[in-house]
Amino acid sequence: MAAVSVHVPVMAKEVVEIYEGFTGTGSEAVFVDATLGAGGHALAVLEGFPRASLVAFDQDSDARSLASGRLSLYGGRVRVVPENFRGIARLATEEGWRGASGILFDLGVSNMQLSVPGRGFSFQDDGPLDMRMDRDGGSITAEEFIATRGAPELARVFREYGEERYAYQIAKALVRARERGESPATTGEFTALIRRTLPAPVQRKMGGHPARRVFQALRIAVNSELEALSEGLDGAITVAGQMGVIVVISYHSLEDRIVKRRFLQWSAEGRGMVLMKRPLVPGSDEIEANRSARSAKLRAFVKGQPASKGKDARRHGQGESTLGKA
Ligand SMILES: C[S@@+](CC[C@H](N)C(=O)[O-])C[C@H]1O[C@@H](n2cnc3c(N)ncnc32)[C@H](O)[C@@H]1O
């Protein structure tokens, strides 16, 4: 069985530096971590802002337990919320913590989720086909999803969320397996079905594992990740205070597109400024030390209009700060 590896935070230094551009390190600010995970970013923010408090969301009870232990040193400065970040605006109103100085979304799955076969996220290990981040809520498992959706819906999910060229063939193969009473119940069975369906020369030419795209697509669908992101962003812009920064780290183009468009829309509506035209990406040292960082893209938006020039968030020759250019 694979060892559980604790998640290493991606571009944590950059997140703290962006926050520092708008909030004094001695301030009693409120920060929100919408995706607590193992608490790596949360630790960096609590260390960087010794008088600030942090409200942290995660819909995964395993993540909350692990992170709560790691953050226990910070006592009353941290509040861990067992909810989907979709509810950020409602929670902020109910609990009276509007006016956040920084809100971070570090999207996707954590290494803990990927490395536990029983969670069903990984095509590398055999386990139940689950893939739910929130196992206490009402969402259905990946096994139930593929056993109950028609071929057109399955094909749409594999094509739109996984950019899988053989989406329709895989969807048809799933429906035929279901008709034989052999719908995949484990990650191993699902991977074997994908391998049987994709032509051998196509599999040989693929850069990564043949099941990678379809697993990503199914995970996005099971957890309604894109809908949650849209709602979470809409909530975040209302929860952020003046000069509050919304930072999003995404790991695939579907997420990044939503973030980019939402930021441009807010900017056009005069709600604030996009901090860098192009996203920040991790440096080669970080990617070498943490392979999970390789596809990361960081975008940031500041609510309101800065009175003076903030800290330039330019990094690695990729991002371009638009601060002071408005
Ligand atoms: C990439 S990890 C975050 C890692 C974290 N930044 C750290 O430093 O350890 C993403 C986390 O966000 C959680 N998550 C994803 N979507 C969520 C949502 N809509 N609501 C709440 N939590 C979510 C996942 O359960 C996972 O633990």
The ligand as a Gaussian input file, in Angstrom:
#p B3LYP/6-31G(d) Opt

LIG

0 1
 C       -4.572000      21.338000      -3.153000
 S       -5.317000      20.979000      -1.636000
 C       -4.897000      22.360000      -0.632000
 C       -3.579000      22.234000       0.034000
 C       -3.289000      23.325000       1.038000
 N       -3.218000      24.631000       0.423000
 C       -2.031000      23.038000       1.814000
 O       -1.135000      23.893000       1.852000
 O       -1.903000      21.958000       2.369000
 C       -6.992000      21.286000      -1.924000
 C       -7.895000      21.046000      -0.732000
 O       -9.080000      21.760000      -0.973000
 C      -10.186000      20.995000      -0.604000
 N      -11.288000      21.433000      -1.457000
 C      -11.370000      21.343000      -2.805000
 N      -12.522000      21.879000      -3.237000
 C      -13.170000      22.350000      -2.135000
 C      -14.412000      23.022000      -1.934000
 N      -15.228000      23.305000      -2.954000
 N      -14.751000      23.371000      -0.665000
 C      -13.930000      23.089000       0.375000
 N      -12.758000      22.432000       0.245000
 C      -12.371000      22.074000      -0.991000
 C       -9.765000      19.563000      -0.858000
 O      -10.502000      18.680000      -0.032000
 C       -8.277000      19.599000      -0.512000
 O       -8.055000      19.235000       0.821000

